[in-house]
Amino acid sequence: MGICIKEALRLIQANINKVSFEVVPIENCGGRISAEDLYAKYSLPTYNNSAMDGFGVKLKDAGNVVKIVDDIFAGSHKQTQIKEKECLKIMTGARVPDSVEAIVPVELIEKIDDDHIKLPEEIKKHQHMRFIGEDIKQNEKLVSEGDEINFATVTLLASQGITHIKVYRTPKVSVFTSGEELKLHYEQIKEYQVYNSNTPTLLERVKELGCDVTFTGMAKDNVDSLKEMIQNSLYADLIITTGGISVGEADFTKEAFEEFDMEIIFNGISIKPGKPTVFGKIGSTYIINLPGNPLASSLIFELFGTVTIQKLSGNKNIYHNYIETKIGEDLKNKKGRTTLVPGFFDGRYFHPSHKRLPGMVSVLNNCNSLIVLNRNLTDLNKNDMVKVIPINWKFFSNELTDFFN
């Protein structure tokens, strides 16, 4: 029968431990996951400063002629104070003395002579002034453990003089497949053979998700060959295989894994397509055995493999998020099993793919998302609301969402 989607996701989350961490320069942290909380060492701005090239003035002098008593440039330590009818010429980023109540931009003043200017009639308190800590306060949390580092995070860290941080190491993934009827895309095929599209697909997708992925090889249809592939992959955090697990298929894959005392966490999911999916563990290495049909393999990976990698990599956002939108056309569904429907989300509507047989290879090239149909749902009508799960971009949440329609 197989377990339900929610139980499969729960078992994945409950059984996966994140990888260990390493210390890396911030310039090399893009896409990595922070393994520590990071706090601001300094307030930003570190002192009150001018947001404009202009003049530091008193509010009571609005509309009056005032004398320029000093110049303050960015980087200067001057603390020249002013009285009424006096002002300071000040540059962008320069420290603002305590006696200054506002900054008047250069373009708003009238020059009287080299030492005097006339101020505009209206001046607002603290205009064009930046205050200590208004951007970042000292000891404010900048990064939480589990956050993904991107260019904006690097900006924060660099602003604090932080050079190296702890990040979770890149997960190591091994991909191999079996099936003597399959050939790699650079080999010649005979009329009874087909090209293996699953392995290149998984290699590329896993790489897009930030993993260090290795193609271990193509196993022959015998236990010894598969055992060799498994043994050679146990260095990895995750092994991904396809095929050899459906009813009626040669069960060499299952037998080979059993010889390594693989712990079966679940075997089969009540889902269409992709029911014959296995998730297990050998020592500290996790295993996902996907269906052999190309579309089924890819859709199951998007629903379960991506979550596995999110958790493995230390990312705190481990649950699928969704976009709520309207379906662009009528969609018929057969009750009885949860169904995955690939399609294209154009920003306003989700358009289900007309092609979606499990063995097809052309479908996902024209899709960027999928929807999950509840086992009791029959038909959807155009403009009905659906929950769209992205495929070609990351869209996760730190809260579990109900993405069933």
RABEL-V993884 format. One line per field, one symbol per residue. phi: phi as a letter, one per 20 degrees, with the letter a starting at -180 (. if undefined). psi: psi as a letter, one per 40 degrees, with the letter a starting at -180 (. if undefined). burial: 1 if it has 24 or more other ideal C-beta (glycine too) atoms within 12 Angstrom, else 0. Layout:
phi=???
psi=???
burial=???
This chain:
phi=.nefgfffffffffdedfffdbdcfffddgnedfdbeccfecfcgebfbeebfaceceffegndeceedadcdgnfefcgecdgmcbcfcdgnffeffffdaddggfdddfebfdccdeffdcegmfldddgmfecegmffecdgnfeecgfffggfffdmedccecffffecdcbbcpfeecffddeddfedcfeeffgffgffffgeneedceeqdefebffffffffgfdffffbddccnmcffnegeffffffffdlfeeebcocfbceogfdccbbcmddecddefefgfggfffffedfffgfgfffnffeddfdbdebdeeafcebefpbgcecfacdeoccedfffebfgefdefffdccabcdeggeeedddgmffcdedfdebfbdcecfdeefd
psi=diiiddddddddddehiiiiiihiideeeheihheihhihdiihieihiheihahhiideeheihihheihhiheieifhiiiieiihhiiheihhideheihhideeihhdadeiihiidhhihehfhhiheddhihehhdhiheihhaddddddddeefhdiihihihihhhhiiiheeiiieeiiiideiiihedddddddddddeeihihhdahiigidddddddddeeedidhhhiiieeiheihfdddddddeefhhhdighhgihifdghhhahhbehihhhiidhdddddddddddddddddddeehegeihiihhaiieiihiihidihhhhiahheedihhihdhfideieededeieiiihhidehciiiheihihhhideihgiieihigei.
burial=011011011011101101100001010010111111010100011011111111111110110101111101000001010100011111101111100111111001100000001111001000111100000100000110011110001101100101001111111111111110010000000000000111111110110011111111111100101110111011011111111111000101110110010101111111111111111111001111111111111111111111111111111111111110111100101000111111111000111110010101101100111111111010010001011111110111000000111
